[in-house]
Amino acid sequence: VSGGTYGIEAQGEYDTLTVTATGTVTGATAAGILASTSSRSNGLTVSAVDVSGGTDGINARHRGAGSTIVTATGTVSGANGDGIYAFNDSGASTDLTVSAADVTASARGIFARNNGSGDTSVTTTGTVTSTGSAGIVIRDTSTGTDVTLSAADVSGYGKGINARSFGTGALSVTATGTVNGNTSDGIYARNTNAASTNLTISAAGVTGGDSGIRATNYGSG
């Protein structure tokens, strides 16, 4: 699937919006896949293989109830934006889950933000690279619960991994490969809420232009 603007543009007004692409998706001047929902919707699911966009690779924004799931098993690239942008943009939403293999972007490799009341999870099995910002950004709000990031190799122009929890659960960061933050921290992890619990980091090789690993826990764990 290819388009002069978007590769796939999908809008969900009611129920759950599901976008499935089993081949290569290309958006020449905009996102490879743009999937967005209204406040009346009940969920958003995007499943893809290889995706490239002139801006974001995959842009998934859910404004309704229920969960958001983004899965990419191949290579995702955002030429002038984020590789994967996943946003639960409603207090009525619940879990946000992103699973990817290889991701490259000029902005953030993966940006996952959950304004809902559930868990936030990002899992990557390949290499995530940003040439202009952080490799992976994951965060929730005060209504969130657990924030979990599991990655292999991550490289960011700024931070390699930027993980922030503002909710009431635990924050966990696991990196089995090499993590590099070129001009900032390799791994930055912060539990901001006093009602949160544990902050756990497990890493193999980490380098940073500032700190290799910077961790702050204001929680009880």
N, C-alpha and C positions, 0 to 999 in steps of 0.2 A: 504494500500500500504506500503510495507517495502522493504528496500534494504540494502545489506551489506555495501554499501558506502552511496550514496544518496537515499532518499526515492523517490523523483521526481527530475529529472534534465531536465530543459527545456531551449532551446536557441532559441531566435527569431531573424531572420535576416531581415524580411520585415513586414510591416503592424503592427498590434498590437498582442503581445503575451498574451494569456489568459490561466491561469492555474487554474483549479477548482477541489477541492478535497472535497468530502462530508463525507468521513469517516476519519479514523486515518491514518496518514502518519508518517513513521519512517525511519530515515536514521541512520544506526548503527555507522558509523565512520566519516561521513561528515554531511552536512546540511540535515534536513528533506525535505525541498523544496529549490532547487536552481533554480532561474529563472533570466535569463540575456538576454539582447538584444544588437543588434549592432547599429551603428550610422545611419543605414538605416531604423530603425524601427520607428513606430509612437505611441507607447504606451505599457504599461505593467500593467496587472491586475492579482493579485493572490487572490483567495478566498479559504479559508480552514476552517476546524473545529479544530481538535486536531492534533498537529504537534510536533514531537520531533526529535532532531538531535544530533549526536555525537559532532558536532561543533555548528553551528548556528541552531536555529529552522527553521526560514524562512530567506533566503537570496535573496533579490530582487534588482537587479541592472539594471537600464535603461540608455542606452547610446544614445538614439535617441530623436526625437521630441515627443511632446505630454506629457501625464501625466502618473504617476505611482499611482496605487491604491492597497493597501494590506489590506485584511480583514480576520480576524481570530475570529471565534465565540466561540471557545472552549479554550483549554489550549495549549500554545506553550512553549516549553522548549528548551534551548540550553545548553547542558551539558558542553561543553568546548568552548563556544563562546557567541554570542549575541542571545537573544531570537528572536527578529525580527530586521533584518538589512535591511533598505529600503533606497536606494540611487538613486536620479536623478543625474546621472553623465554626464550631458551635458548642455551646455548653451542654447541648442535648446529645451530643455524640459520645461514643464510648472508646473502644480500643482503636489504636493506629498501629498497623503492622506493615513494615517494608522489608522485602527480601530481594536481594539483587546479587549479581555476579560481578561483572566488570562495569565500572562507571567512570566517565571522564567528563569534565566540564570546565568552562572558563570562570564560572562563579562557584557556588558550592557543589561538591560532588553529589551529596545527598543532604537534603534539608527535610527533616521530619518534625513537625510541630503538632501537638495535640492539645486543643483547648477543651477537650471533653473530660469525662469522669473516669476513664479506664486506663489500661496499661498502654505504654508506648514502647515499641520494639523495632529495632533495625538489625538485620542480619545480612552480612555480605560475605561471599565466599571467594571472590577474586580480588582485583585491585581497584581501589577507588582513588581517583586523582583529580585535584582541583589546581588549575594554574593561576587562579586569581583570588581565592578565598579559602575557607576551611574545607578539608576533605569531607568530613561528616559532621553535621549539626543535628542534635537531637534534644528536644526539650518538651516539657509539658507546662501546665499551670497549676494553681493551688488546688484545683479539683481533681487532679490526676493521681494515679497510684504508682505502680512500679515503672521505672524507665530502664530498659535493657538494651545494650548495644553489644553485638558480637561481630567482629570483623577479622579480616585476614590482613592484607596490605593496604595501608592508607597513606596518602601524601597530600598535604595541603600547602598552598602558598602562605597562608597565615597559620592557623592551628591545624594540626592533623585531625584530631577528634575534639569536638566541643560538645560536651554532654552536661546538661543542666536539668535538675529536677526541682520543681517548685511545689510538688505535691506531697502526699503523706506516706508514700511507700519507700522502696529501696531503689538505689541507683547502682547499676552494675555495668562495668565496661570490661570487655574481654577482647584482646587483640593477639592473634596467634602468629602474625607475621611481622612485618616492619612498618612502623608508624613514624612519619616525619612531619613536623611543622616547620616549614622553612624559615619564616620570620617571627614565629611565636612559639607557643607550647606544642610539644608533640601530642600529649593528651591533657586536656583540661576537663576536670570533672568536679561538679559542685552540687551538693545538696543544700538548698537555700532555706527550706521550711523547717522550723524547729520541730514540727510534727512528723517529719520524715524519719526513716530508720537507717539502715546500713548504706554505706558507700564502699563498693568493692571494685578494685582494679586489678586485672590480671593481664600482663603484657609480656611479650618476648623482647623485641628490639625496638626502642623508642629513642628518637632524637628530636631536639627542638632548637630553634634559633634563640629562644628564651629558656624556659624550663623544659626538661624532657617530659616529666609528669608533674602537673600541678593539681592537687586535690584538696577540697575544702568540704567538711561535713558539719553542718549546723544541726543535724538530726540527733536522734537518741542512740544510734547504733555505733 
